[in-house]
Amino acid sequence: MRYLILLSFLIYFISFLFYSIMFHSDMDRPEGVYLSKLNNKSYDLSFLSILKNNLLVVMLLLSGTLLLGSTTLVNLINSGISAARLVILAKACSLSLNKFLLLVLPHGIFEIPAIIIAGAAGFKIPYEIIRYLAGRKETILTKEDIKEYLTLALISIILIAIAAWIEANITSKIAKAMLNSTKGI
């Protein structure tokens, strides 16, 4: 199981780094380009909306179980790229590191591990099938394999729910406080 978590982390982290390096020039764009995109959209930041969006990501990661890890791979890469784009956006908008961390860390410490754990779960069954086909196991799936998969899936869902609650109830208040403090300047 540790290897699958490491694999999931590496895919996420490498896609984050690759996108950050390849598209760092986006950081040089005027902040108005990004702010106008943000201002022209309305976002539902309710707990249920955030939970629904984040659960969709987890379900796509878990669907790799049925599709030999392909959707897991694609969605881990997409999640890493999304995180990199968030950093690029923060930099383009001249958001200080302290403010960025205040906005991301409270829910990110639950959300990112949830994504990585869901990725590991999405790879779990295909990994066991490959081990069986390679002659390293006597049976395709054991009760222990299924138990590990379900445990990883459940942990990721719980972490995503916690992250969604924090994002809706704490991160949004931090963001509003930051906006109100800059309006007075």
Residue frames relative to the residue before (quaternion, step in Angstrom):
aa qw qx qy qz dx dy dz
M 1.0000 0.0000 0.0000 0.0000 0.00 0.00 0.00
R 0.6118 0.5647 -0.3516 0.4281 3.60 1.01 -0.73
Y 0.6402 0.5328 -0.3282 0.4456 3.57 1.03 -0.80
L 0.6595 0.5054 -0.3083 0.4633 3.57 1.02 -0.77
I 0.6307 0.5034 -0.3303 0.4896 3.60 1.05 -0.70
L 0.6433 0.5096 -0.3162 0.4759 3.59 0.99 -0.81
L 0.6377 0.5195 -0.3209 0.4696 3.60 0.95 -0.87
S 0.6570 0.5110 -0.2997 0.4663 3.57 0.89 -0.95
F 0.6530 0.5086 -0.3064 0.4700 3.59 0.92 -0.91
L 0.6741 0.5080 -0.3027 0.4425 3.60 0.86 -0.96
I 0.6392 0.5116 -0.3326 0.4681 3.60 0.95 -0.80
Y 0.6539 0.5071 -0.3024 0.4732 3.58 0.92 -0.93
F 0.7190 0.4686 -0.2547 0.4456 3.57 0.73 -1.09
I 0.6615 0.4995 -0.3125 0.4640 3.61 0.93 -0.85
S 0.6524 0.4893 -0.3292 0.4759 3.60 0.96 -0.75
F 0.6001 0.5450 -0.3435 0.4741 3.59 1.10 -0.70
L 0.6976 0.4693 -0.2737 0.4672 3.60 0.80 -1.01
F 0.6490 0.5311 -0.3214 0.4398 3.56 0.88 -0.96
Y 0.6857 0.4686 -0.2908 0.4750 3.58 0.81 -0.96
S 0.6407 0.5350 -0.3260 0.4439 3.58 0.95 -0.85
I 0.6922 0.4644 -0.2741 0.4797 3.58 0.96 -0.87
M 0.7061 0.4804 -0.2737 0.4424 3.57 0.83 -0.98
F 0.8091 0.2602 -0.1126 0.5148 3.58 0.98 -0.78
H 0.2662 0.7882 -0.5149 0.2066 3.57 1.16 0.53
S 0.5549 0.6083 -0.3995 0.4029 3.58 1.16 -0.41
D 0.5196 0.6187 -0.4184 0.4150 3.60 1.23 -0.34
M 0.5757 0.6008 -0.3722 0.4111 3.57 1.19 -0.49
D 0.6593 0.5284 -0.3049 0.4395 3.56 1.19 -0.50
R 0.4795 0.6624 -0.4447 0.3654 3.58 1.26 -0.13
P 0.5565 -0.5894 0.4471 0.3781 3.56 -1.08 0.57
E 0.5676 -0.6323 0.4053 0.3373 3.54 -0.96 0.85
G 0.5511 0.6354 -0.3888 0.3761 3.59 1.12 -0.50
V 0.5887 0.5710 -0.3682 0.4380 3.60 1.07 -0.69
Y 0.7110 0.4406 -0.2529 0.4863 3.56 0.87 -0.95
L 0.6720 0.5079 -0.3135 0.4384 3.56 0.87 -0.91
S 0.6401 0.5110 -0.3442 0.4591 3.59 0.98 -0.71
K 0.6175 0.5246 -0.3475 0.4719 3.59 1.06 -0.65
L 0.6725 0.4889 -0.2928 0.4723 3.57 0.96 -0.85
N 0.6912 0.4977 -0.2841 0.4403 3.58 0.90 -0.92
N 0.6785 0.5002 -0.2923 0.4517 3.59 1.11 -0.58
K 0.6816 0.4253 -0.2875 0.5213 3.58 1.25 0.00
S 0.2258 -0.7339 0.6138 0.1835 3.50 -1.16 0.54
Y 0.1889 -0.8030 0.5623 0.0570 3.53 -0.84 1.02
D 0.3098 -0.7107 0.6002 0.1968 3.52 -1.02 0.86
L 0.0776 -0.8325 0.5486 -0.0026 3.56 -0.35 1.23
S 0.3221 0.7407 -0.5209 0.2761 3.55 1.12 0.66
F 0.6695 -0.5024 0.3679 0.4051 3.54 -1.24 0.48
L 0.6976 0.4842 -0.2892 0.4419 3.60 0.79 -0.97
S 0.6454 0.5128 -0.3237 0.4645 3.59 1.00 -0.74
I 0.6682 0.4822 -0.2963 0.4829 3.57 0.90 -0.92
L 0.6399 0.5262 -0.3195 0.4599 3.57 0.96 -0.88
K 0.6489 0.5232 -0.3178 0.4518 3.58 0.91 -0.90
N 0.6774 0.4893 -0.2947 0.4636 3.60 0.87 -0.94
N 0.7042 0.4644 -0.2723 0.4630 3.57 0.89 -0.92
L 0.6243 0.5202 -0.3392 0.4739 3.60 1.09 -0.65
L 0.5856 0.5604 -0.3685 0.4551 3.58 1.11 -0.61
V 0.6407 0.5105 -0.3187 0.4768 3.59 0.97 -0.84
V 0.6614 0.5004 -0.3083 0.4660 3.59 0.89 -0.92
M 0.6660 0.4986 -0.3122 0.4587 3.61 0.91 -0.85
L 0.6316 0.5141 -0.3339 0.4748 3.59 1.03 -0.70
L 0.6375 0.5103 -0.3216 0.4794 3.57 1.05 -0.76
L 0.6829 0.4821 -0.2831 0.4702 3.58 0.94 -0.87
S 0.5902 0.5986 -0.3691 0.3963 3.61 1.12 -0.57
G 0.4800 0.6601 -0.4345 0.3810 3.57 1.24 -0.19
T 0.5103 0.6450 -0.4032 0.4012 3.54 1.25 -0.43
L 0.7435 0.4023 -0.2078 0.4922 3.57 0.96 -0.88
L 0.7710 0.3481 -0.1588 0.5091 3.57 1.14 -0.59
L 0.5824 -0.6449 0.3367 0.3626 3.56 1.08 0.84
G 0.7222 -0.4804 0.2389 0.4365 3.55 1.00 0.83
S 0.4566 0.7208 -0.4418 0.2771 3.61 1.23 -0.16
T 0.6991 0.4408 -0.2890 0.4831 3.61 0.83 -0.88
T 0.5846 0.5607 -0.3686 0.4560 3.56 1.14 -0.55
L 0.6564 0.5137 -0.3017 0.4628 3.56 0.89 -0.96
V 0.6851 0.4906 -0.2894 0.4540 3.58 0.77 -1.04
N 0.7226 0.4497 -0.2602 0.4560 3.60 0.87 -0.89
L 0.5842 0.5275 -0.3821 0.4842 3.61 1.14 -0.41
I 0.6375 0.5099 -0.3202 0.4807 3.57 1.00 -0.83
N 0.6631 0.5061 -0.3025 0.4612 3.58 0.90 -0.92
S 0.6521 0.5087 -0.3173 0.4641 3.60 0.97 -0.78
G 0.6428 0.5120 -0.3198 0.4716 3.59 1.00 -0.77
I 0.6468 0.5056 -0.3058 0.4822 3.56 1.03 -0.84
S 0.6378 0.5278 -0.3311 0.4529 3.60 0.96 -0.80
A 0.6422 0.5072 -0.3213 0.4765 3.58 0.99 -0.78
A 0.6447 0.5121 -0.3193 0.4693 3.59 0.98 -0.82
R 0.6458 0.5170 -0.3204 0.4616 3.59 0.96 -0.82
L 0.6153 0.5422 -0.3386 0.4612 3.58 1.07 -0.69
V 0.6500 0.5002 -0.3074 0.4824 3.59 0.98 -0.84
I 0.6502 0.5119 -0.3119 0.4668 3.59 0.96 -0.88
L 0.6442 0.5179 -0.3161 0.4657 3.58 0.98 -0.84
A 0.6480 0.5153 -0.3186 0.4616 3.57 0.93 -0.88
K 0.6600 0.5006 -0.3013 0.4721 3.57 0.96 -0.86
A 0.6636 0.5100 -0.3041 0.4550 3.59 0.93 -0.90
C 0.7063 0.4279 -0.2489 0.5060 3.58 1.12 -0.66
S 0.4442 -0.7257 0.4206 0.3150 3.57 1.33 0.22
L 0.2750 0.7529 -0.5410 0.2547 3.56 1.02 0.78
S 0.4394 -0.7062 0.4831 0.2736 3.57 -0.71 1.01
L 0.6426 -0.5283 0.3906 0.3942 3.56 -1.22 0.49
N 0.6359 0.5394 -0.3281 0.4439 3.60 0.96 -0.84
K 0.6854 0.4702 -0.2844 0.4778 3.57 0.89 -0.93
F 0.6243 0.5384 -0.3371 0.4547 3.57 0.99 -0.82
L 0.6786 0.4843 -0.2915 0.4690 3.58 0.86 -0.94
L 0.6244 0.5357 -0.3381 0.4569 3.61 1.04 -0.74
L 0.7003 0.4645 -0.2625 0.4743 3.57 1.08 -0.72
V 0.7630 0.3979 -0.2003 0.4683 3.59 1.04 -0.70
L 0.6686 0.5641 -0.3200 0.3639 3.58 0.82 -0.93
P 0.6415 0.5547 -0.3793 0.3700 3.64 0.72 -0.84
H 0.7740 0.2761 -0.1834 0.5395 3.60 0.90 -0.80
G 0.5882 0.6182 -0.3556 0.3813 3.59 1.14 -0.60
I 0.6247 0.5446 -0.3564 0.4314 3.59 1.08 -0.61
F 0.6838 0.4059 -0.2851 0.5351 3.58 1.26 -0.21
E 0.6799 0.5316 -0.2924 0.4118 3.57 0.94 -0.92
I 0.6846 0.4843 -0.3055 0.4511 3.60 0.81 -0.90
P 0.6584 0.4698 -0.3321 0.4853 3.65 0.85 -0.76
A 0.6087 0.5512 -0.3578 0.4446 3.62 1.04 -0.69
I 0.6509 0.5083 -0.3063 0.4734 3.58 0.98 -0.86
I 0.6759 0.4890 -0.2950 0.4658 3.59 0.90 -0.90
I 0.6630 0.4902 -0.3058 0.4760 3.60 0.96 -0.82
A 0.6329 0.5067 -0.3330 0.4815 3.61 1.00 -0.75
G 0.6160 0.5379 -0.3376 0.4660 3.58 1.08 -0.69
A 0.6434 0.5106 -0.3160 0.4748 3.57 0.97 -0.85
A 0.6435 0.5113 -0.3208 0.4707 3.59 1.00 -0.81
G 0.6523 0.5310 -0.3061 0.4459 3.57 0.98 -0.84
F 0.6904 0.4446 -0.2673 0.5042 3.57 1.18 -0.56
K 0.5020 0.7161 -0.4001 0.2738 3.60 1.19 -0.54
I 0.7325 0.4227 -0.2558 0.4683 3.62 0.61 -1.05
P 0.6473 0.4940 -0.3418 0.4692 3.66 0.86 -0.78
Y 0.6174 0.5482 -0.3322 0.4560 3.59 1.06 -0.77
E 0.6808 0.4804 -0.2890 0.4714 3.59 0.91 -0.89
I 0.6208 0.5247 -0.3380 0.4744 3.60 1.07 -0.69
I 0.6493 0.5049 -0.3139 0.4742 3.59 0.94 -0.84
R 0.6302 0.5227 -0.3310 0.4691 3.59 0.98 -0.80
Y 0.6491 0.5091 -0.3125 0.4710 3.60 0.97 -0.82
L 0.6869 0.4840 -0.2822 0.4629 3.60 0.86 -0.95
A 0.6701 0.4804 -0.2872 0.4875 3.57 1.17 -0.59
G 0.5229 -0.6665 0.3932 0.3573 3.58 1.29 -0.02
R 0.4948 0.6692 -0.4213 0.3603 3.59 1.18 0.37
K 0.7419 0.2503 -0.1696 0.5985 3.57 1.33 -0.11
E 0.4581 -0.6897 0.4893 0.2738 3.54 -1.18 0.56
T 0.7736 0.1920 -0.1225 0.5913 3.58 1.13 -0.59
I 0.6082 -0.5787 0.3914 0.3769 3.55 -1.13 0.64
L 0.8043 -0.0389 0.0700 0.5888 3.56 0.72 -1.10
T 0.2215 -0.7542 0.6045 0.1290 3.52 -1.01 0.86
K 0.6620 -0.4656 0.3835 0.4448 3.56 -1.27 0.16
E 0.6224 0.5501 -0.3294 0.4489 3.57 1.07 -0.75
D 0.6307 0.5308 -0.3286 0.4610 3.61 1.01 -0.82
I 0.6797 0.4805 -0.2829 0.4765 3.56 0.90 -0.96
K 0.6300 0.5322 -0.3262 0.4621 3.57 1.03 -0.79
E 0.6518 0.5034 -0.3153 0.4715 3.60 0.96 -0.85
Y 0.6365 0.5273 -0.3262 0.4586 3.59 0.95 -0.86
L 0.6947 0.4762 -0.2754 0.4634 3.58 0.80 -1.02
T 0.6214 0.5360 -0.3350 0.4630 3.58 1.06 -0.72
L 0.6635 0.4918 -0.3013 0.4766 3.59 0.90 -0.92
A 0.6525 0.5169 -0.3146 0.4561 3.57 0.93 -0.90
L 0.6778 0.4948 -0.2897 0.4603 3.58 0.88 -0.92
I 0.6334 0.5201 -0.3292 0.4689 3.59 0.96 -0.84
S 0.6728 0.4923 -0.3110 0.4563 3.60 0.87 -0.88
I 0.6483 0.5103 -0.3243 0.4628 3.61 0.98 -0.76
I 0.6446 0.5090 -0.3182 0.4734 3.59 0.97 -0.82
L 0.6667 0.4972 -0.3044 0.4644 3.60 0.90 -0.89
I 0.6407 0.5182 -0.3214 0.4665 3.59 1.02 -0.78
A 0.6410 0.5160 -0.3248 0.4662 3.58 1.00 -0.78
I 0.6389 0.5106 -0.3185 0.4793 3.59 0.99 -0.83
A 0.6594 0.5106 -0.3057 0.4594 3.59 0.91 -0.94
A 0.6514 0.5129 -0.3202 0.4582 3.61 0.94 -0.84
W 0.6446 0.5132 -0.3260 0.4635 3.58 0.95 -0.82
I 0.6654 0.4969 -0.3025 0.4678 3.58 0.90 -0.92
E 0.6576 0.5138 -0.3163 0.4511 3.58 0.93 -0.89
A 0.6989 0.4701 -0.2727 0.4650 3.60 0.93 -0.87
N 0.8040 0.3424 -0.1479 0.4632 3.57 0.90 -0.88
I 0.7635 0.3206 -0.1942 0.5259 3.60 1.07 -0.52
T 0.6900 0.4737 -0.2931 0.4622 3.59 0.74 -1.05
S 0.6520 0.5131 -0.3326 0.4483 3.61 0.91 -0.81
K 0.6453 0.5038 -0.3250 0.4734 3.62 1.03 -0.69
I 0.6176 0.5266 -0.3406 0.4747 3.59 1.05 -0.74
A 0.6618 0.5083 -0.3047 0.4592 3.59 0.92 -0.92
K 0.6524 0.5030 -0.3168 0.4701 3.61 0.94 -0.84
A 0.6428 0.5143 -0.3224 0.4674 3.59 0.98 -0.82
M 0.6393 0.5160 -0.3248 0.4686 3.60 1.02 -0.77
L 0.6566 0.5068 -0.3108 0.4642 3.58 0.96 -0.86
N 0.6693 0.5002 -0.2970 0.4622 3.58 0.93 -0.88
S 0.6566 0.5061 -0.3220 0.4573 3.60 1.02 -0.70
T 0.6814 0.4688 -0.2989 0.4759 3.62 1.08 -0.60
K 0.5932 0.5791 -0.3689 0.4203 3.61 1.17 -0.48
G 0.6646 0.5198 -0.2944 0.4487 3.55 1.14 -0.66
I 0.5964 0.5865 -0.3622 0.4113 3.59 1.23 -0.22
